[in-house]
Amino acid sequence: MSVVIRAAGLTKTYRGRRGVAGLDLEVEEGEVFGFLGPNGAGKTTTIRTLMGFLRPDEGRAEVFGFDVWRESVEVRLRVGNLPGELAFEDRMTGEQIIRLSARLRGVDDLSYARALAHRLGADLTRPVRRLSRGNRQKIGIVQAMFHRPPLLILDEPTGGLDPLVQEEFLRMIREVKEEGRTVFFSSHNLAEVERVCDRVGIIREGTLAAVEEVGRLPGRSFRRVRLTFDSPADPAPFAALPGVDELKQEGAVLSFRVHGDLDAVVKLAAGHTVVDIEVERPSLEEVFLAYYGEDGEER
């Protein structure tokens, strides 16, 4: 496969704030790549630099082989971009925004744009100033996708969307992948990244901490489990299971962490009458600590 996005030693600081430092990254054609990190980690700075909106201080980045700063026009011709902060003319309607974008890109057929808007429930008839954040986000997604670009670069695309619309958006991303196109999107939501991405880059304090295949993420993190039985169960067999720690018992309730898969836990619990089972996925910060300690050293 060819490399669509390549960054080598990419470094950017601006306005006295940390951006990204020494970022090395490759995104291959046809993959969905998640860029995962908490707010302020450097996700938006990376995306703005890849789009040619910010000039790198050191290193370089290419999109489809074009330098993101010197050849930014060539880059933008091939990219559909959803910025983290949308800035539409607030007197224009969604329909007017899409038509303007279509004229700029030489797109005559707006049927795909209207189909996307319908799927997202986007209101294209009202001025942007009268729309909620979620409805503005829907128009931004349509504007990024309607021309079927070979690469989508999306900054926190599900922000402001309700859960049902989020589900529809993730289906749309899967369809883009099935068409052989490439998606790079940032998120601080581990669950949505795991559901649609092939690989994920984890950025921490402006530095790329790890790049992993999504299937490997659960094995490096953990889940919190809460089991409620019909009567108190002996906690010792659960405490003895590989990967189980922080076990607590409160009457008929056992709670603990599990590193790795849950198969042994489920089989042991099946020997009792289970009233309820709760499994909580780790937070993004907990995933970071599963990879790296507080001092930044890999574990």
RODO-2510 file (C-alpha; in nm, 4 decimals, decimal comma):
residues 299
     n   res          X          Y          Z
     1     m     0,0000     0,0000     0,0000
     2     s     0,1124     0,3557    -0,0656
     3     v     0,1618     0,6040     0,2163
     4     v    -0,0932     0,8876     0,2113
     5     i     0,0302     1,0872     0,5114
     6     r     0,3952     1,0958     0,6128
     7     a     0,5448     1,3087     0,8890
     8     a     0,9105     1,3024     0,9923
     9     g     1,0351     1,4952     1,2935
    10     l     0,7347     1,7251     1,2683
    11     t     0,7593     1,9980     1,5301
    12     k     0,5365     2,2982     1,5826
    13     t     0,5053     2,5436     1,8690
    14     y     0,3140     2,8697     1,8464
    15     r     0,2060     3,1579     2,0639
    16     g     0,4335     3,0291     2,3346
    17     r     0,2344     2,7066     2,3671
    18     r     0,3385     2,3487     2,3140
    19     g     0,2165     2,2020     1,9858
    20     v     0,3823     1,8814     1,8660
    21     a     0,7429     1,7708     1,8986
    22     g     0,9369     1,5321     1,6735
    23     l     0,6288     1,3552     1,5390
    24     d     0,7009     1,0592     1,3073
    25     l     0,3914     0,9116     1,1469
    26     e     0,2744     0,7205     0,8391
    27     v    -0,0868     0,6599     0,7354
    28     e    -0,1458     0,4097     0,4578
    29     e    -0,3930     0,4285     0,1735
    30     g    -0,7318     0,2795     0,2527
    31     e    -0,7005     0,2721     0,6294
    32     v    -0,8953     0,4503     0,8999
    33     f    -0,6419     0,5986     1,1382
    34     g    -0,7486     0,7313     1,4764
    35     f    -0,5490     1,0077     1,6400
    36     l    -0,6239     0,9671     2,0051
    37     g    -0,5484     1,2040     2,2896
    38     p    -0,7047     1,4267     2,5548
    39     n    -0,7836     1,7896     2,4891
    40     g    -0,4632     1,9897     2,4607
    41     a    -0,2465     1,6919     2,3641
    42     g    -0,1575     1,8315     2,0199
    43     k    -0,4200     1,6731     1,7946
    44     t    -0,5491     1,9973     1,6437
    45     t    -0,1996     2,1401     1,5984
    46     t    -0,1024     1,8268     1,4047
    47     i    -0,4093     1,8480     1,1823
    48     r    -0,3704     2,2202     1,1140
    49     t    -0,0076     2,1591     1,0198
    50     l    -0,0999     1,8700     0,7889
    51     m    -0,3534     2,0981     0,6181
    52     g    -0,0912     2,3703     0,5623
    53     f    -0,2564     2,6179     0,7981
    54     l     0,0509     2,6183     1,0224
    55     r     0,4114     2,6165     0,9089
    56     p     0,6293     2,3479     1,0723
    57     d     0,9151     2,4786     1,2850
    58     e     1,1161     2,1624     1,2227
    59     g     1,0777     1,8412     1,0255
    60     r     0,8418     1,7944     0,7356
    61     a     0,5089     1,6395     0,6426
    62     e     0,3660     1,5202     0,3124
    63     v     0,0164     1,4304     0,1959
    64     f     0,0036     1,2276    -0,1258
    65     g     0,3708     1,3170    -0,1668
    66     f     0,3050     1,6931    -0,1584
    67     d     0,4769     1,9094     0,1000
    68     v     0,2025     2,0340     0,3312
    69     w     0,3408     2,3880     0,3462
    70     r     0,4961     2,4563     0,0053
    71     e     0,2310     2,2618    -0,1892
    72     s    -0,0695     2,3146     0,0353
    73     v    -0,3048     2,3866    -0,2555
    74     e    -0,2333     2,0440    -0,4041
    75     v    -0,2963     1,8893    -0,0635
    76     r    -0,6309     2,0629    -0,0147
    77     l    -0,7517     1,9589    -0,3592
    78     r    -0,7327     1,5979    -0,2406
    79     v    -0,8585     1,6340     0,1164
    80     g    -1,1942     1,6764     0,2813
    81     n    -1,1348     1,8602     0,6073
    82     l    -1,3505     1,9119     0,9127
    83     p    -1,1762     2,1609     1,1455
    84     g    -1,2138     2,1485     1,5198
    85     e    -1,3719     2,4935     1,5229
    86     l    -1,6178     2,5579     1,2397
    87     a    -1,6344     2,9134     1,1082
    88     f    -1,9187     2,9363     0,8562
    89     e    -2,0722     3,2655     0,7434
    90     d    -2,3597     3,2670     0,9906
    91     r    -2,6080     3,4309     0,7537
    92     m    -2,5764     3,1496     0,5014
    93     t    -2,7886     2,8369     0,5100
    94     g    -2,6437     2,4882     0,4956
    95     e    -2,7672     2,4587     0,1368
    96     q    -2,5837     2,7783     0,0379
    97     i    -2,2644     2,6602     0,2068
    98     i    -2,2705     2,3270     0,0246
    99     r    -2,3461     2,4950    -0,3095
   100     l    -2,0576     2,7374    -0,2620
   101     s    -1,8199     2,4532    -0,1758
   102     a    -1,9432     2,2601    -0,4792
   103     r    -1,8727     2,5523    -0,7120
   104     l    -1,5232     2,5941    -0,5688
   105     r    -1,4528     2,2241    -0,6199
   106     g    -1,6198     2,1965    -0,9587
   107     v    -1,8872     1,9547    -0,8395
   108     d    -2,2178     1,9749    -1,0277
   109     d    -2,4087     1,6813    -0,8790
   110     l    -2,5213     1,7449    -0,5209
   111     s    -2,7158     1,4217    -0,4794
   112     y    -2,4487     1,2663    -0,2574
   113     a    -2,4372     1,5813    -0,0409
   114     r    -2,8133     1,5690     0,0044
   115     a    -2,7993     1,1979     0,0856
   116     l    -2,5373     1,2634     0,3542
   117     a    -2,7426     1,5490     0,4981
   118     h    -3,0523     1,3271     0,5088
   119     r    -2,8670     1,0484     0,6881
   120     l    -2,7323     1,2903     0,9478
   121     g    -3,0595     1,4786     0,9847
   122     a    -2,8895     1,8045     0,8894
   123     d    -3,1125     2,1079     0,8424
   124     l    -2,9906     2,2815     0,5263
   125     t    -3,2680     2,5401     0,5156
   126     r    -3,1951     2,7598     0,8183
   127     p    -2,9172     3,0181     0,8580
   128     v    -2,6171     2,8835     1,0456
   129     r    -2,6617     3,1392     1,3254
   130     r    -2,9913     2,9708     1,4152
   131     l    -2,8468     2,6209     1,4376
   132     s    -2,7257     2,4330     1,7423
   133     r    -2,3647     2,3206     1,7648
   134     g    -2,4663     1,9676     1,6668
   135     n    -2,6480     2,0855     1,3540
   136     r    -2,3528     2,3028     1,2516
   137     q    -2,1313     1,9979     1,2973
   138     k    -2,3550     1,7973     1,0637
   139     i    -2,3141     2,0593     0,7913
   140     g    -1,9397     2,0550     0,8474
   141     i    -1,9315     1,6780     0,7989
   142     v    -2,1326     1,7039     0,4760
   143     q    -1,9048     1,9825     0,3516
   144     a    -1,5984     1,7627     0,4194
   145     m    -1,7382     1,4494     0,2541
   146     f    -1,9716     1,5497    -0,0288
   147     h    -1,7044     1,5556    -0,3035
   148     r    -1,5767     1,2055    -0,2164
   149     p    -1,2141     1,3086    -0,1543
   150     p    -0,9486     1,0353    -0,1429
   151     l    -0,8536     1,1518     0,2088
   152     l    -1,0643     1,2776     0,4968
   153     i    -0,8928     1,4664     0,7793
   154     l    -1,1439     1,5243     1,0566
   155     d    -1,0856     1,6943     1,3910
   156     e    -1,3161     1,5583     1,6640
   157     p    -1,5939     1,4864     1,4109
   158     t    -1,8523     1,3526     1,6573
   159     g    -1,8371     1,6535     1,8898
   160     g    -2,1870     1,7856     1,9545
   161     l    -2,3637     1,4949     1,7812
   162     d    -2,6264     1,2942     1,9644
   163     p    -2,5666     0,9171     1,9995
   164     l    -2,7887     0,8103     1,7093
   165     v    -2,6182     1,0550     1,4725
   166     q    -2,2795     0,9386     1,5980
   167     e    -2,3751     0,5838     1,5007
   168     e    -2,4734     0,6972     1,1516
   169     f    -2,1491     0,8907     1,1131
   170     l    -1,9445     0,5825     1,2051
   171     r    -2,1361     0,3837     0,9422
   172     m    -2,0438     0,6493     0,6870
   173     i    -1,6768     0,6181     0,7817
   174     r    -1,6912     0,2420     0,7299
   175     e    -1,8383     0,3008     0,3847
   176     v    -1,5548     0,5396     0,2980
   177     k    -1,3070     0,2677     0,3942
   178     e    -1,4937     0,0101     0,1825
   179     e    -1,4498     0,2441    -0,1147
   180     g    -1,0721     0,2342    -0,0602
   181     r    -1,0437     0,5902     0,0616
   182     t    -0,8416     0,6991     0,3647
   183     v    -0,9586     0,8587     0,6885
   184     f    -0,7517     1,0336     0,9541
   185     f    -0,9554     1,1593     1,2458
   186     s    -0,8784     1,2828     1,5930
   187     s    -1,0770     1,1895     1,8994
   188     h    -1,0650     1,1694     2,2766
   189     n    -1,3249     0,8891     2,2698
   190     l    -1,1554     0,5506     2,2900
   191     a    -1,4744     0,3538     2,2191
   192     e    -1,5486     0,5173     1,8815
   193     v    -1,1860     0,4839     1,7722
   194     e    -1,1842     0,1125     1,8529
   195     r    -1,5032     0,0572     1,6527
   196     v    -1,3958     0,1984     1,3168
   197     c    -1,0183     0,2384     1,3088
   198     d    -0,7527     0,0028     1,1788
   199     r    -0,4734     0,1692     1,3730
   200     v    -0,4496     0,4370     1,6351
   201     g    -0,1813     0,6885     1,7238
   202     i    -0,1742     0,7972     2,0853
   203     i    -0,0460     1,1500     2,1402
   204     r     0,0568     1,2646     2,4870
   205     e     0,1731     1,6164     2,5691
   206     g     0,2653     1,6882     2,2076
   207     t     0,4597     1,3652     2,1589
   208     l     0,3449     1,0541     1,9747
   209     a     0,3505     0,7971     2,2531
   210     a     0,2509     0,4888     2,0535
   211     v     0,1016     0,3628     1,7281
   212     e    -0,0936     0,0405     1,7617
   213     e    -0,3321    -0,1784     1,5694
   214     v    -0,6710    -0,1319     1,7301
   215     g    -0,6970    -0,5016     1,8143
   216     r    -0,4000    -0,4688     2,0457
   217     l    -0,5386    -0,1878     2,2570
   218     p    -0,7578    -0,3916     2,4952
   219     g    -0,4666    -0,6219     2,5811
   220     r    -0,2567    -0,3241     2,6958
   221     s    -0,5323    -0,1708     2,9070
   222     f    -0,7965    -0,3133     3,1402
   223     r    -1,1618    -0,3236     3,2355
   224     r    -1,3364    -0,2690     3,5649
   225     v    -1,5779    -0,5492     3,6507
   226     r    -1,8576    -0,5510     3,9058
   227     l    -2,0295    -0,8836     3,9735
   228     t    -2,3462    -0,9126     4,1827
   229     f    -2,4357    -1,2631     4,2996
   230     d    -2,7469    -1,3916     4,4773
   231     s    -2,5307    -1,4480     4,7879
   232     p    -2,1722    -1,3648     4,8925
   233     a    -1,9104    -1,5596     4,6945
   234     d    -1,5609    -1,6545     4,8027
   235     p    -1,3355    -1,3808     4,6586
   236     a    -1,0149    -1,5872     4,6753
   237     p    -1,0608    -1,7760     4,3426
   238     f    -1,1262    -1,4448     4,1636
   239     a    -0,8238    -1,2809     4,3253
   240     a    -0,6098    -1,5728     4,2045
   241     l    -0,7035    -1,5276     3,8384
   242     p    -0,4268    -1,3906     3,6112
   243     g    -0,4690    -1,0183     3,5483
   244     v    -0,7113    -0,9544     3,8360
   245     d    -0,6256    -0,6881     4,0932
   246     e    -0,7860    -0,4258     4,3194
   247     l    -1,0508    -0,6755     4,4276
   248     k    -1,3101    -0,5556     4,6777
   249     q    -1,6078    -0,7359     4,8296
   250     e    -1,9224    -0,5708     4,9615
   251     g    -2,1710    -0,8355     5,0598
   252     a    -2,2771    -1,0195     4,7440
   253     v    -2,0875    -0,7744     4,5190
   254     l    -1,7332    -0,8295     4,3917
   255     s    -1,5546    -0,5494     4,2064
   256     f    -1,2066    -0,5656     4,0538
   257     r    -0,9878    -0,4750     3,7550
   258     v    -0,9021    -0,7236     3,4807
   259     h    -0,5987    -0,6839     3,2575
   260     g    -0,6377    -0,8800     2,9339
   261     d    -0,9440    -1,0815     2,8295
   262     l    -1,2431    -1,1702     3,0446
   263     d    -1,2800    -1,5366     2,9550
   264     a    -1,1498    -1,6785     3,2858
   265     v    -1,3594    -1,4332     3,4861
   266     v    -1,6786    -1,5265     3,3010
   267     k    -1,6151    -1,9000     3,3415
   268     l    -1,5524    -1,8649     3,7149
   269     a    -1,8573    -1,6418     3,7637
   270     a    -2,0707    -1,9020     3,5818
   271     g    -2,0270    -2,1302     3,8826
   272     h    -2,2469    -1,8925     4,0833
   273     t    -2,5894    -1,7385     4,0354
   274     v    -2,5153    -1,4017     3,8772
   275     v    -2,7739    -1,1301     3,9414
   276     d    -2,5913    -0,8561     3,7514
   277     i    -2,2622    -0,7936     3,5728
   278     e    -2,1158    -0,4552     3,4830
   279     v    -1,8055    -0,4075     3,2703
   280     e    -1,6634    -0,0572     3,2448
   281     r    -1,4081     0,0311     2,9811
   282     p    -1,1053     0,2318     3,0929
   283     s    -1,1002     0,6049     3,0468
   284     l    -0,8577     0,7553     2,7995
   285     e    -0,6299     0,8676     3,0817
   286     e    -0,6282     0,5145     3,2230
   287     v    -0,5286     0,3791     2,8815
   288     f    -0,2343     0,6188     2,8787
   289     l    -0,1277     0,4995     3,2214
   290     a    -0,1561     0,1387     3,1022
   291     y     0,1014     0,2243     2,8328
   292     y     0,3098     0,4822     3,0155
   293     g     0,3671     0,5665     3,3792
   294     e     0,3250     0,9085     3,5338
   295     d     0,6888     0,9800     3,4513
   296     g     0,6360     0,9017     3,0824
   297     e     0,8369     0,5792     3,0870
   298     e     0,6903     0,2888     2,8921
   299     r     0,5615     0,0042     3,1060
***
